Amino acid sequence: MCTSHDHDPGEAPQAGAGRRGFLRATALLGVTAGAVAALPAVTAGAAPSGRRPDPRSRRFTLAVMPDTQYLFDGPSIDKAPVEASLRYLLEHGKEENLVFLSHLGDLTQNGAKEEFAAIGEAFELLDRRGVGYSVLAGNHDVKSSTTDQRGATPYLDAFGPRRFRGKPTFGGASLDGYNTFHLFTAGGGREWLVLALDWRLSPQGYAWAKEVLAKHPKTPVILTTHELVVEDDSLSEYGQQLWDQLVEEHDQIFLALGGHYWPAARATRKNAAGHDVHLHLTNYQNRYFGGAAMIRLYRFDLDRNVIDVETVSPWILGRAGKGLNELERQEMELSGDADRFSVEIDFEERFSGFAPVPARPARPASKLLAPGTMAYWRFEKPVDGTVRDLSGRGNDLSLVTVGGGALGWSADHHPDQPGHGSLEFRGFKSPLKGACLRTVDGAPLNSATFKDGYTIEAFYRLPADWDPDHNAWSGLVSRTGTGGAAGKTADDPDEPLATLSLSNDREPQWAMRPLNQQGIATNWAQETPLETWWHLAVVNDGRHSTLYVEGCPVLRNPKAASVGITSVGLPWLLGGYEYGGRIDQIFHGRLGDVRIVARALPVTSFMNH
């Protein structure tokens, strides 16, 4: 039998209600029933070891629990759904790298002592495990439209600052006790702040919140409150006040979460700094079993620059093994566009206004001369005559121009490049025009065959006007001399002996003639986007060659044995490519530091480390 709840006359209106139908999720049953039917109970005094979040990982999860009031409604108290959600988080905390849980207010329906006693007991599951969490007062928790200066209440008795003192994530509270802030470390060791605000801030509350932000000027902030968004792209009257008086002028606040209204919705606003602030409404009290203590999982991935959001009911998931009723099948997991979605955020750019990542300083050339370095070139000033080989081996470079071309210079460089500068090549295929660099006659590099292994590295960036019809197959680094001249004619005899080039799809390719083969051995990487700096490395350990992009090995690395690089004693080119013994193409883009080492280097010794 299904039980409905009548809405309190003072309850929030159902903004946008009826716009979306219930989810049919019966297909999930077969997958989840066996996996999560029995979530282990959490016993008092259980040790927190093994569940602590990894602060170094660039992936972590923030859990959010909205209005649970109908589960704690006078004589109708059922704490099982909340406990199921909390147990689920405890059980999956390690795999999720769960860092924190935020409740969005309206923990209870009437703000009564016995209601708070019940939900307070449920949250002891987290207290015993030392898991960080925040709560805040909704209008039903305090049964009042007054501000955070209302004084003592059962809410404050149960979830006031005393409850959180001593917890490692607790940062502090306002004097009235209704506003708190919490800190956790995640995402490569960065500090994050959760600002949990009462459902109605007083002038004192606003002043306190601004003081907290001022004391943590470089910390990204997730603001939680009870009332904020009323429907898609719209803020409530109080939500607009919160935006005007706090959020808009504080660039640190990048995500703000609220409940109170339904159904779930999203809004985005530009703050005073011109950055997006993502504002989300999460509330499921209007759904089956008062929302069944639905939790929303915000999965941060700083490498992908995205927050993946998922909404589930662990209580219903846990009942799947016993067989679900019709409404439970509908509500187990929600996939509406306001319940399951991704938020794209370039975290480094978004936080640059208040916490810019310091630029990596240039490193002395001497620090890059790994044992076995044959040549090292960097371009920290325009080319004027000869470019010196900083390895000290005499593999200097001279300028070669074709069709009146010239080399430019830029201070632009890969953020992890040792030298701060790059050469700007302006190659064009037809008619052939541009300029490149060539090792001087008699340079030791010209005759080196690298039979014991090698590492060749280069940084490059392609401009927006890169055109495959005119710029494809230009070499970043290449060895002149043809296969025919070396007596290796299994493939096109006019192809050069070695070239690290870019295809018409901007795929890096290492194509060369090993000492132990007649034909060409080729390594291929994936397409590399324009206007982005890339680091390439090809490493041969004396047996096999592996191509790396940004320190990551690519898929298409040949398994056949490959020993050394064939030579006929002719120069190497930077930014040029020869065919049939003549320059056929010149690179179009920027080229940064280039290094050649006569042995295989580990990834940790690449120039971008």
C-alpha positions in Angstrom: 0.0 0.0 0.0 1.4 3.5 -0.9 1.0 6.3 1.5 0.8 10.0 0.4 1.8 13.0 2.5 -0.2 16.2 2.5 1.8 19.3 2.1 2.1 21.8 4.9 0.3 25.0 3.9 3.6 26.8 4.4 5.6 24.4 2.3 7.4 25.6 -0.8 5.3 25.7 -4.0 6.0 22.9 -6.5 7.8 25.1 -9.0 7.5 23.5 -12.4 5.8 20.4 -11.0 4.6 18.0 -13.6 7.1 18.9 -16.3 8.8 15.6 -16.1 7.4 12.1 -15.7 8.7 9.4 -13.4 11.7 7.4 -14.5 11.2 3.8 -15.6 14.3 2.0 -14.4 13.3 -1.6 -14.4 16.2 -2.5 -16.6 18.6 -1.7 -13.8 17.2 -4.4 -11.5 19.1 -7.3 -13.0 22.4 -5.4 -12.7 22.0 -4.1 -9.2 20.0 -6.7 -7.3 22.9 -9.1 -6.6 25.5 -6.4 -6.2 23.9 -4.2 -3.6 21.1 -6.2 -2.1 22.8 -6.5 1.3 24.8 -3.5 2.4 26.8 -4.5 5.5 25.8 -2.8 8.7 28.2 -0.4 10.3 29.0 -1.2 13.9 29.7 1.3 16.7 33.4 1.9 17.1 34.3 0.7 13.7 37.8 1.8 12.7 38.0 4.5 9.9 41.2 3.0 8.5 41.0 2.2 4.8 38.2 4.7 4.2 40.0 7.9 4.5 39.9 9.8 1.2 43.1 10.1 -0.9 43.9 13.8 -1.0 46.4 13.3 -3.9 43.9 11.8 -6.3 42.5 14.1 -9.0 39.2 12.3 -8.8 37.0 12.6 -5.8 33.3 12.6 -4.8 31.1 15.0 -2.9 27.8 13.5 -1.8 24.7 15.6 -1.3 21.5 14.7 0.6 18.5 17.0 0.1 15.2 17.4 2.2 14.5 14.3 4.3 11.7 15.9 6.2 8.9 13.4 5.4 11.0 10.6 6.9 11.1 12.4 10.2 7.5 13.6 10.6 6.1 13.4 14.1 4.8 9.8 14.7 5.8 8.8 11.1 9.5 8.4 11.7 11.5 6.0 9.4 15.2 6.5 9.6 16.0 3.4 7.5 16.4 5.2 4.1 18.8 7.7 5.6 20.8 5.0 7.3 20.9 3.0 4.0 22.3 6.1 2.2 24.9 6.7 4.8 25.9 3.0 4.9 26.2 3.1 1.1 28.6 6.0 1.3 30.6 4.3 4.0 30.8 1.0 2.0 31.7 2.8 -1.3 33.7 5.6 0.1 37.0 4.2 -0.9 36.2 3.4 -4.5 34.4 6.8 -4.8 37.2 8.6 -3.0 34.4 10.2 -1.0 35.6 13.4 0.6 32.4 15.0 2.2 28.6 14.8 2.5 26.4 17.9 2.6 22.8 17.9 3.7 20.7 20.7 2.2 18.3 21.3 5.1 14.8 20.3 6.1 16.1 17.4 7.9 12.8 17.1 9.7 9.2 18.1 9.1 8.3 19.8 12.4 11.6 20.7 13.9 10.7 18.6 17.0 13.1 17.2 19.5 12.1 13.6 18.9 12.5 14.1 15.1 16.0 15.5 15.6 16.9 12.7 18.0 16.0 10.1 15.3 18.0 11.7 12.4 20.8 12.6 14.8 21.1 9.0 15.7 21.3 8.1 11.9 24.1 10.5 11.4 26.1 8.9 14.2 27.0 6.3 11.5 29.3 9.0 10.0 30.4 10.3 13.4 31.7 6.9 14.4 33.7 6.6 11.2 35.0 10.1 11.3 33.5 11.1 8.0 33.2 14.8 7.3 29.7 16.2 6.7 27.7 19.4 7.0 24.1 20.1 7.7 22.0 23.3 7.8 18.6 24.5 8.9 15.7 24.5 6.5 12.4 26.3 7.2 10.9 23.1 8.6 13.8 22.6 10.9 13.2 25.9 12.7 9.5 26.4 11.9 10.2 30.1 11.5 10.8 32.7 8.8 13.2 34.5 11.1 16.9 34.7 10.3 19.9 32.9 11.9 19.5 35.1 14.9 16.5 33.1 16.1 18.2 31.7 19.2 17.9 28.2 20.7 16.1 25.4 18.8 16.0 21.6 18.8 18.0 21.8 15.5 20.8 23.7 17.3 20.7 21.2 20.1 21.1 18.3 17.7 23.3 19.7 15.0 24.9 22.8 16.5 28.7 23.4 16.4 29.2 21.1 19.4 28.5 18.1 17.3 31.3 19.0 14.8 34.1 20.2 17.1 37.0 17.9 16.9 36.2 16.7 13.4 39.1 17.2 11.0 37.0 18.8 8.4 35.2 21.3 10.7 36.4 24.9 10.2 34.2 26.9 12.4 30.7 28.4 13.0 29.1 31.7 13.3 28.3 32.9 16.8 24.7 32.0 16.5 25.6 28.5 15.5 23.5 28.3 12.4 26.2 28.8 9.8 29.3 26.6 9.5 32.2 26.0 7.2 34.2 22.9 6.5 37.5 22.2 4.8 38.8 19.1 3.0 41.8 18.3 0.9 41.4 16.6 -2.5 42.3 16.9 -6.2 46.1 16.8 -6.0 46.3 18.3 -2.5 44.2 21.4 -3.0 42.1 22.7 -0.1 38.3 23.0 -0.8 35.7 24.8 1.4 32.0 23.9 2.0 30.1 27.0 3.2 26.9 25.7 4.9 24.5 28.6 5.4 21.2 28.9 7.2 18.0 29.1 5.1 17.8 32.9 5.9 20.9 34.8 6.5 20.9 37.9 8.7 23.2 40.9 8.2 25.5 39.2 10.8 25.3 36.0 8.8 26.4 37.7 5.6 29.2 39.4 7.4 30.4 36.1 8.9 30.3 34.4 5.5 32.3 37.2 3.9 34.9 37.0 6.7 35.3 33.2 6.1 35.9 33.8 2.4 38.3 36.6 3.2 40.3 34.3 5.5 40.5 31.6 2.7 41.2 33.8 -0.3 42.7 31.0 -2.5 40.2 28.2 -1.7 37.5 27.1 -4.1 34.1 27.2 -2.3 31.0 25.1 -2.6 28.1 27.0 -1.1 25.2 25.0 0.4 21.9 26.4 1.6 18.3 25.4 1.7 16.7 27.8 -0.8 18.3 29.0 -4.0 17.0 27.8 -7.4 13.3 27.7 -8.0 13.3 26.2 -11.5 15.5 25.9 -14.5 17.5 29.2 -15.0 15.5 30.9 -12.2 16.4 31.9 -8.7 13.9 32.4 -5.9 13.5 35.8 -4.3 15.8 34.8 -1.5 18.1 33.0 -3.9 18.5 36.2 -5.8 19.3 38.1 -2.6 22.0 35.5 -1.8 23.4 36.0 -5.2 23.4 39.8 -5.0 24.8 40.0 -1.5 27.3 37.2 -1.5 27.8 34.9 -4.5 28.2 37.4 -7.4 31.1 39.3 -5.9 33.0 36.3 -4.6 34.7 34.5 -7.4 35.7 31.6 -5.1 32.1 30.3 -5.1 31.9 28.2 -8.3 29.1 25.8 -7.2 26.0 26.5 -5.1 23.5 23.8 -4.0 20.0 24.1 -2.6 16.8 22.2 -2.0 13.4 23.4 -0.8 11.6 23.5 -4.2 11.0 20.7 -6.7 11.5 19.2 -9.2 15.3 19.2 -9.6 16.6 22.0 -11.7 19.8 23.9 -12.8 20.8 27.4 -13.4 24.1 29.1 -14.4 25.0 32.8 -13.8 28.0 34.9 -14.7 29.6 36.4 -11.6 31.3 39.8 -11.4 34.6 38.3 -12.6 32.8 36.9 -15.7 33.0 33.3 -14.6 30.2 30.8 -14.5 28.7 29.8 -11.2 26.7 26.6 -11.3 23.5 26.7 -9.2 21.6 23.4 -8.6 18.3 22.5 -7.1 18.2 19.1 -5.5 15.0 17.9 -3.8 13.0 14.6 -4.1 10.6 14.9 -1.2 7.7 14.9 -3.7 8.6 11.5 -5.0 8.0 8.0 -3.6 8.7 7.5 0.1 9.5 11.1 0.6 12.5 10.9 -1.7 13.7 7.7 0.0 16.8 9.6 1.2 18.1 10.1 -2.4 21.7 11.1 -2.6 23.4 13.0 -5.4 27.0 12.1 -6.1 29.2 14.9 -7.5 32.2 13.1 -9.0 35.0 15.6 -9.7 37.6 14.7 -12.3 40.2 17.4 -12.5 42.0 15.6 -15.4 38.9 15.6 -17.6 37.8 19.0 -16.3 34.3 17.7 -15.5 31.9 17.0 -12.6 29.8 13.9 -13.4 26.5 14.0 -11.4 24.4 10.9 -10.5 21.3 10.6 -8.3 20.5 7.2 -6.6 18.5 5.8 -3.7 20.7 3.3 -1.9 17.7 2.3 0.2 15.8 1.1 -2.8 18.9 -0.4 -4.3 19.4 -2.4 -1.1 15.8 -3.7 -1.4 16.2 -5.0 -4.9 17.1 -8.5 -3.8 13.7 -8.8 -2.1 11.7 -7.7 -5.1 10.7 -4.1 -5.7 7.2 -2.6 -6.0 6.2 -0.5 -9.0 7.1 2.8 -7.5 10.5 1.6 -6.2 11.4 0.4 -9.7 10.7 3.9 -11.0 12.7 5.6 -8.3 15.8 3.5 -7.9 18.0 5.7 -10.0 17.1 8.9 -11.8 18.3 9.9 -15.2 16.5 13.1 -16.0 18.5 16.0 -17.4 18.5 17.6 -13.9 19.4 14.3 -12.1 22.1 12.8 -14.2 24.4 15.2 -16.0 27.9 16.5 -16.4 29.2 19.9 -15.7 32.3 21.0 -17.7 34.6 23.2 -15.8 38.2 24.1 -16.7 39.2 24.1 -13.1 42.6 25.7 -13.6 41.1 28.6 -15.7 38.0 28.9 -13.4 40.2 29.3 -10.3 42.9 31.4 -11.9 41.4 34.7 -10.7 41.8 33.8 -7.0 44.3 30.9 -7.0 46.4 31.0 -10.1 48.7 28.1 -10.7 52.2 29.6 -10.6 54.1 29.3 -13.9 56.8 26.7 -13.8 60.1 28.5 -13.9 62.7 27.9 -16.5 65.2 25.2 -15.7 68.9 25.6 -16.3 70.1 23.8 -19.4 72.7 21.9 -17.3 69.8 20.2 -15.5 68.6 18.7 -18.7 71.9 17.1 -19.7 71.1 13.5 -18.8 73.9 11.0 -19.2 74.2 10.2 -22.9 72.8 13.5 -24.1 73.9 13.9 -27.7 72.2 17.2 -28.5 70.0 19.7 -26.7 68.5 22.8 -28.3 66.3 25.5 -26.8 65.0 28.7 -28.2 64.9 31.5 -25.6 65.7 34.2 -28.2 65.3 34.8 -31.9 67.7 32.9 -34.2 70.7 35.1 -35.2 73.2 32.9 -37.0 74.0 29.6 -35.3 71.9 27.9 -32.7 74.3 26.3 -30.2 74.0 22.7 -29.0 73.8 23.1 -25.3 75.0 19.5 -24.7 78.5 20.7 -25.6 78.9 18.0 -28.3 79.1 20.4 -31.2 75.8 19.6 -32.8 75.1 23.2 -33.6 72.3 24.3 -36.0 72.4 26.6 -39.0 69.5 28.3 -40.8 68.2 27.1 -44.1 65.7 29.3 -46.0 63.5 28.3 -48.9 61.6 30.7 -51.1 62.5 33.7 -49.0 61.1 32.2 -45.8 62.1 33.2 -42.3 61.9 32.0 -38.7 60.0 33.9 -36.1 60.3 33.7 -32.3 57.8 33.6 -29.5 57.9 33.6 -25.7 55.1 31.0 -25.9 56.0 27.6 -24.6 54.7 24.4 -23.2 53.9 24.9 -19.4 56.4 22.1 -18.5 59.1 23.0 -21.0 62.5 23.7 -19.5 63.3 26.6 -21.8 60.9 29.5 -22.0 60.6 30.3 -25.7 59.9 28.7 -29.1 60.6 29.2 -32.8 57.8 30.0 -35.1 58.1 28.1 -38.4 56.0 29.3 -41.3 56.1 26.5 -43.8 54.0 26.3 -46.9 53.8 23.4 -49.4 53.0 24.8 -52.8 54.9 26.9 -53.7 57.5 25.6 -51.2 58.4 28.4 -48.7 59.8 28.6 -45.2 62.9 28.2 -43.1 64.2 25.4 -41.0 67.4 24.4 -39.1 70.1 21.9 -40.0 73.0 20.4 -38.1 76.3 21.7 -39.3 78.5 19.6 -41.5 80.7 17.3 -39.4 78.4 17.3 -36.4 78.8 14.1 -34.4 75.0 13.5 -34.5 75.2 13.1 -38.3 76.9 9.8 -38.2 75.5 8.4 -34.9 73.5 5.1 -35.3 72.2 4.7 -31.7 72.5 0.9 -31.8 72.2 0.7 -28.0 69.0 2.9 -27.9 67.9 6.5 -28.0 65.4 9.0 -26.8 64.2 11.9 -29.1 62.0 14.6 -27.5 60.3 17.7 -28.9 57.6 20.2 -27.8 55.3 21.6 -30.5 52.1 23.6 -31.1 50.0 23.9 -34.2 48.3 27.2 -35.0 44.6 27.6 -35.9 45.4 28.2 -39.6 47.2 24.9 -39.9 46.0 23.4 -43.2 46.6 19.7 -44.1 46.7 20.6 -47.8 49.8 22.8 -47.2 51.2 21.7 -43.9 50.9 18.0 -43.5 53.9 15.6 -43.3 56.3 18.3 -42.2 59.0 17.1 -39.9 59.6 18.2 -36.4 62.9 16.3 -36.3 64.3 14.3 -39.2 67.5 12.7 -40.5 68.4 13.5 -44.1 69.7 10.9 -46.5 67.4 8.4 -48.4 66.8 4.7 -48.1 68.2 4.3 -51.6 71.5 6.0 -50.6 71.7 3.6 -47.6 71.0 0.6 -49.8 67.6 0.0 -48.1 65.0 -0.2 -50.8 62.3 -2.4 -49.4 60.1 0.7 -49.2 60.1 3.9 -51.2 63.8 4.5 -51.7 63.3 8.3 -51.7 61.9 8.5 -48.2 64.3 9.9 -45.6 66.1 7.7 -43.1 64.2 9.0 -40.1 61.4 11.6 -39.4 59.2 12.6 -36.6 56.4 14.1 -38.6 52.7 15.1 -38.4 50.2 13.5 -40.8 47.3 15.3 -42.5 45.2 14.3 -39.5 47.8 15.9 -37.1 48.9 12.4 -36.0 52.5 12.2 -34.8 54.4 9.6 -36.7 57.9 8.2 -36.1 59.1 6.6 -39.4 62.7 5.4 -39.7 64.9 2.7 -41.1 66.5 0.6 -38.3 69.9 -1.0 -38.8 68.4 -4.5 -38.7 65.6 -3.9 -41.3 65.4 -3.1 -45.0 62.0 -1.4 -44.6 60.6 1.5 -42.6 59.5 0.9 -39.0 56.6 3.2 -38.1 55.0 4.3 -34.7 51.7 6.2 -34.8 49.9 8.4 -32.3 46.4 9.9 -32.2 45.3 13.2 -33.6 46.6 16.2 -31.6 44.4 19.3 -31.5 45.4 22.7 -32.7 46.5 25.6 -30.5 47.7 23.3 -27.8 51.2 22.5 -26.7 52.3 18.9 -26.9 55.3 16.9 -25.8 56.5 14.0 -27.9 59.1 11.4 -27.1 60.2 8.4 -29.0 62.2 5.9 -26.9 64.2 2.9 -28.2 65.8 0.5 -25.7 68.0 -1.2 -28.3 65.2 -3.6 -29.3 61.9 -1.8 -29.6 60.7 1.8 -30.1 57.8 3.4 -28.2 56.2 6.7 -29.0 54.8 8.8 -26.1 52.4 11.8 -26.2 52.5 13.9 -23.0 54.4 11.0 -21.3 51.7 8.4 -22.3 52.5 5.5 -24.6 50.4 5.3 -27.7 48.7 2.2 -29.1 50.3 1.8 -32.5 53.8 0.9 -31.4 55.3 -1.9 -33.6 56.3 -5.2 -31.8 59.1 -6.1 -34.4 62.6 -5.7 -33.2 64.1 -2.3 -34.1 67.8 -1.6 -33.6 69.4 1.8 -34.1 68.9 4.4 -36.9 70.5 4.0 -40.3 72.9 6.9 -41.3 74.7 8.0 -44.4 76.5 10.7 -42.5 74.2 13.6 -43.5 72.7 16.3 -41.3 69.5 16.3 -39.2 66.7 18.9 -39.7 64.6 20.7 -37.2 61.3 21.8 -38.8 62.1 20.4 -42.2 61.5 17.2 -44.2 63.4 15.9 -47.2 62.2 13.6 -50.0 64.5 12.4 -52.7 67.4 14.2 -51.0 65.7 17.7 -51.3 63.6 19.7 -48.8 60.0 18.9 -49.6 58.1 20.4 -46.7 58.7 22.8 -43.8 56.9 22.8 -40.5 54.1 25.3 -39.8 53.8 25.9 -36.1 55.9 26.5 -33.0 58.8 24.3 -31.9 60.1 24.3 -28.4 63.0 22.5 -26.7 64.4 19.5 -28.6 66.7 16.9 -27.0 68.4 13.7 -28.4 69.9 11.2 -25.9 71.8 8.1 -26.9 70.0 5.8 -24.5 66.4 4.9 -23.5 65.1 7.3 -20.8 62.3 6.5 -18.4 59.2 8.7 -18.6 60.2 10.3 -15.3 63.3 11.7 -17.0 61.5 13.3 -19.9 61.8 17.1 -20.3 58.2 17.7 -19.3 58.8 16.2 -15.8 
